[in-house]
Amino acid sequence: MPRNQFQRMIFALITVIITVHSYVFYSLYVINGATLMEVTDANSVLHAINAQGGVYMFGRMLPIWAVILVEFCLAYGLECLMGSPCSFKLACKNFDPQKTHPVIFESAIICATVGLMCPTMSFLAAWLYYPYYSGFHFLTLLANWAKLVCCNFPFAFFSQLFFIQPLVRTIFKALFRKDIDGREQAADLPQSAA
């Protein structure tokens, strides 16, 4: 899909914008929603978050927009520096991009990205959301990391494979329609000339 560094950065940006919002929603509403409502005696998750003064991060309460901003910056940096380049290399180790059907190759890249990004972002989240009010213990950090990976990996895998990446590719194709059409026409010319 992306053919140059600018397109790769835009592709990563679209992916991270959608992914961070879905993961914050998943974490707050699906994983922790019932607990938040029970602790604050609120009738909705949003009311529970507001009642407790935000989301616990860095050892204090932050508004949801700050949580999304912090996670966006970390995820975008990791996606550009590690996720995209390493997942492409991992996929190329198992599949030849020239001989493999594009859907299979793109699926291999998605699986490799989830395999790299989910444990890495879960480790960062274990630091960000660590219960610092009770002191720090390394084994607690590792237990929180393992719990986050177990909760996040199935969601990450299925949401990326069946929802987020197809949506990102559709948006990307709409943004770069002229470039994609130009490449397809250029690829058709040598075949028709032969």
C-alpha positions, 0 to 999 in steps of 0.5 A, a space after each residue: 500500500 504505502 510506497 514512500 516515507 510520507 505515505 507510510 507516516 500518513 498510513 501510521 497516523 490513520 492507524 494510530 488515530 483509530 487504534 488509540 481511540 478504540 483501545 481507550 474505549 475498550 479499556 475504560 468501558 469493556 474491561 474496567 467499566 463495571 468496576 468504575 461504576 461500582 466504585 463511584 456508584 454512577 449509572 454510566 462509565 462516563 459519569 464514573 470517570 467524571 465522578 472520580 476526576 478522570 483516569 488514573 495515569 502517572 500516579 494521578 487523575 487525568 482527563 480522558 483527552 490527556 490519556 488519549 494524547 499520551 497514548 497517541 504520542 507513544 503509539 505513533 512513535 512506536 508504530 513509526 520506529 518499530 511497528 511498521 518496519 519490523 512487521 514488514 521485515 517479519 512478514 518478508 521472512 515468511 512470505 515473498 511479497 512478489 509471489 504471495 497474494 496481497 491479502 495474505 501478505 497484508 494479513 501477515 504484516 497485520 499479525 506481525 504488527 499486533 505481535 510486536 505492538 500489543 506487548 510493547 504498548 501493554 508494557 508502557 501501559 503497565 508503567 503508565 497505569 501502575 498503582 503508584 499510590 501503594 509503592 512500586 514493586 517490580 513483580 507487580 509491574 510484571 503481573 500488570 503487564 501480563 494481565 494487560 497482554 492477556 486482555 488486549 491481545 485478543 481484542 488487538 488481533 481481531 480488531 486490527 485484522 477485521 475492522 481497523 486495518 480494512 478501514 485504514 486501507 479504505 481511507 488510505 486508498 481514498 486519500 491517495 487515489 491518484 497515486 494508486 491509479 497512476 501506479 496501476 496504469 504504469 504496471 499495466 503498460 509493460 504487460 500490454 506492450 508485451 
